Amino acid sequence: AARFGSVIPTLGTKYENISSELGSKIQPIVHEYIAAMDKLKIKDGLRLAMKVSSAGNLFFQDMQPWVLLKTDLEQCGMIITCCVGLIKLL
């Protein structure tokens, strides 16, 4: 948090492809979740929410922001911003 002045970084365009790829993976799951909840299928909705959580966890592990913090602060910030967005979504 100190490296970013205790502020969530804004998304730049340099690494837009990474955030777009994550969005492409998450968006269909969110649509399924909304459809399930509209039909009051709570169990399906929870399963889909966990699927979003798993995708976010995999993204975090694959992108390794703890390594990028030392080598590419801008990309690290983008990853942190994406993860915060997923947390907000959940």
RALINGI-V154964 format. One record per run of one state. SS is the DSSP state (H for helix, E for strand, L for the rest). FROM is the first residue (numbers start at 1). TO is the last residue. Records with the same first field share a line. If there is no record, write none. Layout:
SS = FROM-TO ; FROM-TO
This chain:
L = 1-1 ; 5-15 ; 39-41 ; 64-64 ; 72-72 ; 90-90
H = 2-4 ; 16-38 ; 42-63 ; 65-71 ; 73-89
